[in-house]
Amino acid sequence: MPSPGFIQIHFIPSRNEKHCEHGCPFCLNFIERISRLAHAKLNRLLSFCFVLLFVLVGFIPMTAAGDNAPEKENALITPMMFSEAKLPRDYPAPGPVNEVIVKTYPTHRLARVTGEVGDNSMFMRLFRHIERNDIAMTAPVEMNWSKEPAPDKAGGAESMAFLYRSTEIGSVGVDEKDNRIVVTDTVEMSVVSIGVRGSYDQKTFMRSLHALEAWLELHPEWTRSGSPRMLAYNSPFVPWFLKYSEVQIPVSFAGKQKP
């Protein structure tokens, strides 16, 4: 005799149904549905925990970007990140998270598209450009804000650029298939930069930009010389909490001697 409040399951082969002690198949079906749902959620939770564990201990290859990873003695300054594409040749490695540093970028070739604020077509225009010209995708994707300073209110990047692997690939000029895309070679540039972990949104950008501006106030030997930008290293397939980017402000040295 089962205890009150407990369901006793019977299986009657002739009817091929499962019943509760009251002969009702609905009770067990409901319990089975809840059980399957809980099992699915548990599997997702366990998968997430395994990924997080692997990330924390470094079992998943998370380097600073292919050929440009620093030597072993400099490894501590490089953030752990998913390396999905190579950096352009001679491009500096990504910097540490939440730490402001000065970096210098050499000349490199890029394809840039300019649009209105919040123009969601820029990425696909650039993707079609490299696809039809058989150009390999690199990281990072560069996003620029043309106003100085960048707007505090909602408003995304006003231009986006894909970087070529080297200046020997392709040629400079306007894309014949899309005149909004212009391929140019940049000049050497110094920036103050901060590594960022998290989503590529305006809130993240502005928080990092304010940190850079505060740093510049404490270091008058560096003066702002251009508009801010974000370098996004990861695709939408990487979870937001693992995404890595850098927010930067171009600068020029105004002091007597570089630190």
C-alpha positions in Angstrom: 0.0 0.0 0.0 1.7 3.2 -1.1 2.0 6.1 1.3 -0.5 9.0 0.8 0.8 11.7 -1.6 3.2 9.4 -3.5 2.5 8.3 -7.1 2.7 4.7 -7.9 3.5 3.9 -11.5 1.8 1.0 -13.3 2.5 -0.2 -16.7 -0.3 -2.1 -18.5 1.1 -3.8 -21.6 -2.3 -4.3 -23.3 -2.9 -0.6 -23.3 0.7 0.5 -23.6 0.2 3.4 -21.2 1.6 4.5 -17.8 -0.8 5.5 -15.1 -0.7 7.1 -11.6 -2.3 5.2 -8.8 -5.6 6.8 -9.8 -5.4 5.4 -13.3 -4.6 8.8 -14.9 -1.9 8.9 -17.6 -1.8 12.8 -17.4 0.0 12.8 -14.1 3.0 10.8 -15.3 3.1 12.6 -18.6 3.4 15.9 -16.8 6.1 14.5 -14.5 8.0 13.2 -17.5 7.9 16.5 -19.3 9.2 18.3 -16.2 11.9 15.7 -15.9 13.0 16.1 -19.5 13.1 19.9 -19.2 15.2 19.7 -16.0 17.5 17.2 -17.6 18.0 19.5 -20.6 18.7 22.5 -18.4 21.2 20.5 -16.3 23.0 19.4 -19.5 23.4 23.1 -20.6 24.5 24.1 -17.1 27.2 21.3 -17.0 28.4 22.3 -20.5 28.7 25.9 -19.5 30.6 24.9 -16.3 33.0 22.7 -18.3 33.7 25.5 -20.8 34.3 28.0 -18.0 36.6 25.5 -16.2 38.6 24.9 -19.3 38.9 28.7 -19.9 40.1 29.3 -16.4 42.8 26.7 -16.4 43.8 27.4 -20.0 43.0 24.0 -21.6 41.2 25.7 -24.5 43.7 27.3 -26.8 43.2 31.0 -26.0 46.2 32.9 -27.3 46.7 36.5 -28.3 46.6 36.0 -32.0 48.4 33.5 -34.0 51.8 34.4 -35.3 52.0 37.6 -33.2 51.8 35.9 -29.8 54.6 37.3 -27.5 57.5 35.3 -26.3 57.2 33.3 -23.1 58.7 36.0 -20.9 56.0 38.5 -21.9 53.1 36.0 -21.7 51.8 37.5 -18.4 50.8 40.8 -20.1 48.8 39.0 -22.8 45.1 38.4 -22.1 43.5 35.0 -22.3 41.2 35.1 -25.3 39.8 33.0 -28.2 42.0 33.5 -31.2 39.7 33.1 -34.2 41.8 34.8 -36.8 45.4 35.9 -37.4 46.5 39.5 -36.8 47.9 41.6 -39.6 51.6 41.1 -40.1 53.7 42.9 -37.4 50.6 44.0 -35.6 51.0 44.5 -31.8 49.6 41.7 -29.6 46.4 42.5 -27.6 47.0 44.3 -24.3 46.1 43.4 -20.7 42.5 43.7 -19.5 41.6 46.8 -17.5 45.1 48.3 -17.8 46.0 51.4 -19.8 49.1 51.1 -21.9 50.7 53.0 -24.8 50.9 51.1 -28.1 52.3 51.9 -31.5 50.8 50.4 -34.6 52.8 50.1 -37.8 51.5 50.9 -41.3 48.9 48.4 -42.4 46.3 48.0 -45.1 42.6 48.1 -44.4 39.2 48.3 -46.1 36.9 50.9 -44.5 33.2 51.6 -44.9 31.5 54.7 -43.5 27.9 54.8 -42.7 25.3 56.5 -40.5 25.4 55.9 -36.7 23.9 52.4 -36.0 24.3 51.3 -39.7 24.0 47.5 -39.4 25.0 46.9 -43.0 28.7 47.9 -42.6 29.9 44.5 -41.5 28.2 42.6 -44.3 29.5 45.1 -46.9 33.0 44.5 -45.7 32.5 40.7 -45.5 31.3 40.7 -49.2 34.3 42.8 -50.1 36.9 40.3 -48.8 34.9 37.4 -50.1 34.8 38.6 -53.7 38.4 39.6 -53.5 39.5 36.3 -51.9 41.1 38.0 -48.9 41.4 36.2 -45.6 39.6 37.4 -42.6 41.9 38.8 -39.9 41.3 40.1 -36.4 40.5 42.6 -35.0 37.7 44.5 -36.7 38.2 48.2 -36.2 35.3 50.5 -35.3 35.7 54.3 -35.3 33.8 57.2 -33.8 34.4 60.3 -35.9 33.2 62.8 -33.3 35.4 64.1 -30.6 34.7 63.0 -28.0 32.5 60.0 -28.8 28.8 60.7 -28.0 27.8 59.9 -24.4 24.3 58.9 -25.6 23.3 56.0 -27.8 25.1 55.9 -31.0 27.4 53.3 -32.6 30.5 53.5 -34.7 30.4 55.6 -37.8 32.9 53.6 -39.7 34.2 50.0 -39.7 37.3 48.5 -41.2 38.6 45.0 -42.0 42.4 44.7 -41.8 44.4 43.0 -44.5 47.1 40.5 -43.5 49.7 42.6 -45.2 50.2 45.7 -47.5 51.2 43.3 -50.3 47.6 42.1 -50.6 45.2 43.8 -53.0 45.5 47.5 -53.9 44.4 50.8 -52.5 41.4 52.7 -53.8 37.7 52.5 -54.0 36.0 49.1 -54.3 34.6 48.9 -57.9 31.6 46.9 -56.6 30.8 49.1 -53.6 31.9 52.7 -53.7 31.3 53.1 -49.9 34.3 50.9 -49.3 37.8 52.4 -49.6 41.0 50.5 -49.2 43.9 52.6 -47.7 47.3 52.1 -46.1 47.5 53.7 -42.6 50.4 55.6 -41.2 52.2 54.6 -38.0 50.2 55.6 -35.0 50.5 55.7 -31.2 47.5 55.1 -29.0 46.6 54.8 -25.3 44.8 51.5 -25.1 42.8 49.5 -22.5 41.9 45.8 -22.9 38.2 45.0 -22.3 36.3 41.9 -21.5 32.6 41.9 -22.3 30.0 42.9 -24.9 30.8 45.2 -27.8 28.2 47.8 -26.9 28.1 51.5 -26.4 28.1 51.1 -22.6 31.3 49.1 -22.6 32.9 51.5 -25.0 32.0 54.6 -23.0 33.2 53.1 -19.7 36.5 52.3 -21.3 36.8 55.6 -23.0 36.3 57.4 -19.6 39.1 55.3 -18.2 41.4 56.4 -21.0 40.5 60.1 -20.6 41.2 59.9 -16.8 44.6 58.4 -17.6 45.4 61.2 -20.1 44.6 63.8 -17.4 47.3 62.2 -15.2 49.8 62.0 -18.1 50.0 65.4 -19.7 53.0 64.3 -21.7 50.6 62.6 -24.0 48.0 64.6 -26.0 45.0 63.4 -27.9 45.5 63.4 -31.6 42.5 61.6 -33.1 39.1 60.0 -32.6 38.5 57.0 -30.4 38.1 53.5 -31.7 37.3 50.0 -30.6 39.2 46.9 -31.9 36.9 43.9 -31.6 38.7 40.5 -31.7 35.9 38.0 -31.5 32.9 37.0 -33.6 29.2 36.8 -32.4 29.8 33.1 -31.8 31.9 33.8 -28.7 29.8 34.3 -25.5 29.7 37.9 -24.4 31.6 37.2 -21.2 34.5 35.8 -23.1 34.7 38.5 -25.8 37.8 40.7 -25.9 38.3 44.1 -27.3 40.5 47.2 -26.9 39.3 50.8 -26.7 41.9 53.3 -27.9 42.6 57.0 -28.3 45.3 58.1 -30.8 47.9 60.2 -29.1 51.1 62.1 -29.7 54.0 62.6 -27.3 54.2 66.2 -26.1 56.8 65.7 -23.4 60.6 66.1 -23.5 61.3 62.4 -23.2 59.2 59.3 -23.7 58.6 57.4 -20.4 
